[in-house]
Amino acid sequence: MNVDSDSTAVIVVDMQNGFCHPDGSLYSPASEDVIDPIRDLLARARDAGASVVFTRDVHTPEQFEDTHYYDEFDRWGEHVLEGSWEAEVVDDFDVREDDHVVTKYTYDAFYQTDLEGYLNAHDIHDLLICGTLANVCVLHTAGSAGLRDFKPVIVEDAVGYIEEGHRDYALEHAAWLFGEGVELDDIEFE
């Protein structure tokens, strides 16, 4: 797949200590396993001049106190609290000053964030999406991108998961409904 670096951003979804480090409350070994492939993708993207976006899933302790139905703490337990070590991007990544960091409060990196405005302001149309978890934040972010007329491409061997079947479901669903997938080695930046 040939990628136009000028109109492409690599979106690194939620590669945070809470999900990718063995001491994290929602640690997934498969999320830790994709750190090196994502670092490779970032190095190639930066060399070609593509934009880089990191998302961070962050919650306040009281975020879900007055909700009617949606409560991530009921489903997952308390995790990635604002200001905590868990909420930080893992040290393996060199988050640079010119990278854009999106703080999100739910699965979708577009919901009530500045991501869409950032992409439009930088004339970015195509997204290479990687990170964790495949069937949660990666899938919801990719779907939301497609609904906003961005081209979401999930980098298949650079997404973490809890169970391999979750990853397979997410990739199949995305390809069928709104996007496509690509292997890391098949990406050529122009």
C-alpha positions as CSV (number, residue, x, y, z in Angstrom):
1,M,0.0,0.0,0.0
2,N,1.5,3.3,-1.1
3,V,0.9,6.1,1.5
4,D,1.0,9.8,0.8
5,S,3.0,11.1,3.8
6,D,1.6,14.7,3.4
7,S,-2.0,13.6,3.8
8,T,-1.5,10.7,6.3
9,A,-1.3,10.5,10.1
10,V,-0.4,7.5,12.1
11,I,-2.9,7.3,15.0
12,V,-1.4,5.4,18.0
13,V,-4.3,4.4,20.2
14,D,-3.9,4.1,23.9
15,M,-0.5,2.6,24.2
16,Q,-0.4,3.5,27.9
17,N,1.0,1.8,31.0
18,G,-2.4,0.7,32.2
19,F,-2.8,-1.5,29.1
20,C,0.7,-2.3,28.0
21,H,2.8,-2.7,31.1
22,P,2.6,-5.8,33.3
23,D,1.8,-3.7,36.3
24,G,-1.1,-2.0,34.6
25,S,-4.7,-2.7,35.9
26,L,-5.8,-3.7,32.4
27,Y,-2.6,-5.2,31.1
28,S,-2.7,-7.2,27.9
29,P,0.4,-9.1,26.9
30,A,-0.6,-8.7,23.2
31,S,-0.6,-5.0,23.7
32,E,2.9,-5.0,25.0
33,D,3.9,-7.3,22.1
34,V,3.0,-4.6,19.5
35,I,5.3,-1.9,21.0
36,D,8.1,-2.8,18.6
37,P,6.0,-3.0,15.5
38,I,4.5,0.4,16.3
39,R,7.9,1.9,17.0
40,D,9.0,0.7,13.5
41,L,5.9,2.2,11.9
42,L,6.5,5.5,13.7
43,A,10.2,5.6,12.6
44,R,9.2,5.1,9.0
45,A,6.4,7.5,9.1
46,R,8.5,10.3,10.7
47,D,11.3,9.7,8.2
48,A,8.8,10.2,5.4
49,G,7.2,13.3,7.1
50,A,3.8,11.9,8.0
51,S,2.0,13.2,11.0
52,V,1.9,11.3,14.3
53,V,-1.0,11.3,16.8
54,F,-1.1,9.6,20.2
55,T,-4.4,9.0,22.0
56,R,-4.6,8.7,25.7
57,D,-7.6,7.1,27.4
58,V,-8.1,9.1,30.7
59,H,-10.8,9.1,33.4
60,T,-11.5,11.1,36.5
61,P,-12.5,9.1,39.6
62,E,-16.0,10.7,39.4
63,Q,-16.5,10.5,35.6
64,F,-19.3,7.9,35.8
65,E,-21.0,8.8,39.0
66,D,-24.0,10.4,37.4
67,T,-24.3,8.3,34.3
68,H,-27.5,6.4,33.5
69,Y,-26.0,3.5,31.6
70,Y,-22.5,4.1,30.3
71,D,-20.0,3.3,33.0
72,E,-16.6,1.9,32.0
73,F,-15.6,1.4,35.7
74,D,-18.5,-1.1,36.0
75,R,-17.2,-3.0,33.0
76,W,-13.4,-2.7,33.4
77,G,-12.8,-1.5,37.0
78,E,-11.1,1.8,37.8
79,H,-8.3,2.4,35.2
80,V,-6.1,5.0,33.7
81,L,-7.0,7.7,36.2
82,E,-6.1,11.3,35.2
83,G,-2.6,12.1,36.4
84,S,-1.7,8.5,37.2
85,W,1.2,6.4,36.0
86,E,-1.3,4.2,34.2
87,A,-2.5,7.1,32.1
88,E,1.0,7.8,30.7
89,V,2.1,6.6,27.3
90,V,4.6,3.8,27.7
91,D,8.2,4.9,27.9
92,D,9.1,2.9,24.8
93,F,7.6,5.7,22.6
94,D,9.4,9.0,21.9
95,V,6.4,11.3,22.0
96,R,7.8,14.4,20.3
97,E,6.8,18.1,20.6
98,D,5.4,18.1,17.1
99,D,3.3,15.0,17.7
100,H,-0.4,15.6,18.5
101,V,-1.6,14.1,21.8
102,V,-5.4,13.5,22.1
103,T,-6.9,13.0,25.6
104,K,-10.1,11.1,25.3
105,Y,-12.6,10.0,27.9
106,T,-14.2,7.1,26.0
107,Y,-13.5,4.4,23.4
108,D,-13.8,6.8,20.4
109,A,-10.8,9.2,19.9
110,F,-13.1,11.6,18.0
111,Y,-15.8,11.9,20.6
112,Q,-15.6,15.3,22.3
113,T,-11.9,15.7,21.4
114,D,-10.0,18.0,19.1
115,L,-8.8,15.1,16.8
116,E,-11.1,15.9,13.8
117,G,-10.1,19.6,13.9
118,Y,-6.4,18.8,14.1
119,L,-6.7,16.4,11.1
120,N,-8.7,18.9,9.0
121,A,-6.3,21.8,9.9
122,H,-3.4,19.8,8.7
123,D,-5.2,18.5,5.5
124,I,-4.9,14.9,6.6
125,H,-7.3,12.5,5.0
126,D,-5.8,9.0,5.5
127,L,-5.2,7.4,8.9
128,L,-3.0,4.4,9.7
129,I,-4.4,3.2,13.0
130,C,-2.6,1.0,15.4
131,G,-2.5,0.5,19.2
132,T,-4.9,-1.2,21.6
133,L,-7.4,-2.7,22.2
134,A,-8.3,-4.0,18.7
135,N,-12.0,-4.5,19.3
136,V,-12.5,-1.5,21.7
137,C,-10.7,1.8,21.2
138,V,-9.0,0.9,17.9
139,L,-12.3,-0.3,16.3
140,H,-14.4,2.6,17.6
141,T,-11.8,5.2,16.6
142,A,-11.5,3.7,13.1
143,G,-15.3,3.5,12.7
144,S,-15.7,7.1,13.8
145,A,-13.0,8.1,11.4
146,G,-14.8,6.5,8.5
147,L,-18.1,8.2,9.4
148,R,-16.2,11.5,9.3
149,D,-14.9,10.7,5.7
150,F,-11.4,9.9,6.7
151,K,-9.9,6.7,5.3
152,P,-9.2,4.4,8.3
153,V,-6.6,1.7,7.6
154,I,-5.9,-0.6,10.5
155,V,-2.3,-1.8,10.7
156,E,-3.2,-5.4,11.4
157,D,0.1,-6.6,13.0
158,A,0.3,-3.5,15.2
159,V,-2.9,-3.8,17.3
160,G,-3.1,-5.3,20.8
161,Y,-6.0,-7.4,22.1
162,I,-7.1,-9.5,25.1
163,E,-8.0,-12.6,23.1
164,E,-6.9,-13.2,19.5
165,G,-10.5,-13.7,18.4
166,H,-11.2,-10.1,19.5
167,R,-8.5,-8.9,17.1
168,D,-9.8,-11.1,14.3
169,Y,-13.4,-9.8,14.8
170,A,-12.2,-6.2,14.8
171,L,-10.2,-6.5,11.6
172,E,-13.0,-8.4,9.8
173,H,-15.6,-6.0,11.0
174,A,-13.6,-2.9,9.9
175,A,-12.8,-4.3,6.5
176,W,-16.4,-5.3,5.9
177,L,-18.0,-2.1,7.0
178,F,-15.8,1.0,6.8
179,G,-12.1,0.6,6.3
180,E,-9.4,-1.8,5.4
181,G,-6.4,-3.5,6.9
182,V,-2.8,-3.7,5.9
183,E,0.3,-5.5,7.2
184,L,3.2,-3.3,8.5
185,D,5.6,-4.6,5.8
186,D,3.2,-3.7,3.0
187,I,3.2,0.0,3.9
188,E,5.3,2.2,1.6
189,F,5.5,5.9,2.5
190,E,5.9,8.3,-0.4
